[in-house]
């Protein structure tokens, strides 16, 4: 039984210029990037690569339509090396470019065709949340069902992940906060996953420790203090990505997908809505399992009693960025049951990786609680 793997080599550079020089970026490279990051840090370098911007294919989280458009443009080039410079959305879209064939995004995500990797991918994250640079997962909305699907396949691992803290320096505070919370969710969900083991737990725990420690410093010193911690948060996100790339995420992610798909809430923010409610439900449903070990660990990070862990965590996260009610995104009350049924029907991969596998009725109760 395989317990752990780390296929992606992790590199670190002080600047975009150093990275570009070391990798000799240029002709024959296909760069998919966030426009603002590329124009600020890479355009002055005068690279001769083929450059595409994620915004050219649509706004928000990736959809099958956006990736199909990207695939069409990429297939008109003869590039063999792909450089993804951006957040999780950019990297998730770029992962599909490594695959052989002329298949559509829907065919790929629904596993209707064989997956074969034939190109090199270098992933350069510009947020501190997704961890996509070291995971074998790509997430996209399938517009026909108005929900996200995850493709988990070793064929889409990036060959190399390049960490450049400098690239996070212009990240707006809201995006920083929700992406860092997303990384924490990767850590906590992978920790209690049935697929977790000693190896993955080490990465999960260190990521959670670094993120909570960083949040407490920001609360004490103010939002601008995050600029002193960019290396820490980028590293923590990477560690959490390694953890969930092996052990998986669970119900928090699963429940967030309809909210993102229907109301276009960004991935990290959508996950944030369900974090403490799902784990409080886990605590009620299976208090004697591994969650006891988790609660003991979190109580040390948060400086509270084990019984108060999720209330204290909620308090810390709300001081970083307040959590909204689901109705504030436009969600309708009747959708609490509709969303739960949709999750049960389409997200079995994630539900099977959860600490407790919830039914549609149990998830509907959480949606109603948060509505």
C-alpha positions, 0 to 999 in steps of 0.5 A: 500500500502506497503511503506517501509520495512527492513527485514534484521537485520544489525550488525556491528563488529570491526573485522572478528574474533569478528564476527566469535566468536559471530556467532559461525561459524563452522560445518553446515555452508556453506561459499561462499567467495572471496578467498583473503578476506577469506584467509587473515581474516578468514582462520587463525581462523581455522573455521570448516565450508564448504568453497567455493570460488566464483572464483572456479565457474568462474571470473567476474560477476555471470552467470547462469552457475556459479550459477548452478555449485554452486547450484550443490556443495551446494546441496551435503552438508547438510548445513542450514546456508549460510555465504556470504563474498564478494562483490555483486557478491558473495552475489547475488550468495549466495541468490539463495542457500536459495531457496527450490527445485532442480531448475536451475538458469534460471528457478529461474530468469525467474520465471518459478518455485515457490520461497520458502525460507528454509535456513538462509543467513548472508551477509558480504559485502567486497565492498562499493557499491552493497548494496546486503546485504540488498536488495531483488535483485540478478543479473546474466547474462543469457548466452543464451541472453548475458544480465543480469536479475534481480530477485527481490523477498522477499524470497532472503533477507539476514536474517542478514547483517554484516558490518566489515569495516576492510574487505575493507582495502585491496580493490584496489583503482579502485574497491573502486572507482567504487563500491562507485559510484555504491552506489551513483547510487543506492541512486540517482536512488532510489530517483527519482523512482516512488516507492520512498517515504519519508522513502526511500528518507531519506536513499537515501539522506544520502547515497548521502551526505556521498558519495559525502562528502567522494569523496571531502575529497579524492580529497583534501587529495589523494587516500590513504585517503580513508582508513580513510573513510571505515566505512563511505563508507560501511555505505553509501552503506548499506543505499543506499541498503536499499533505492533501495531495497524498491524503485528500480533502473532504466535506468542507471542500465538497460542500463549497463546490455548489456555492462556487459553481452557482454564485461564483464565490472564490475557492478559498472564500467558499471553503471558509464558509464551511470549515468550523461548522463541518468540524463541529459536526464531526466532533458531535458525530465521532468524538472518540476518533482521531479528532480528539488528537486534532483537538489536543493539537489545535488547543495548543496552537490556539491557547484554549481548552480542547472543548473550545477549539472550534469556537476559538478557531472561528474567533481567530479567523473572523479577526483575520476576515469576517465570515459571511452568511450564505444568504449574503452571496445570494443563496436561496433557502430552498437551495440548502437541500438542493446543494446537499443532494448535488454534493452527495451525487457528484462529490463522492471522491471527497466525501469518501475522504472525509473524517465522517461520511455525511449524508445529504440530510446531514449536509443540508442541516449544515447549509441551513445552520450557515444560511 
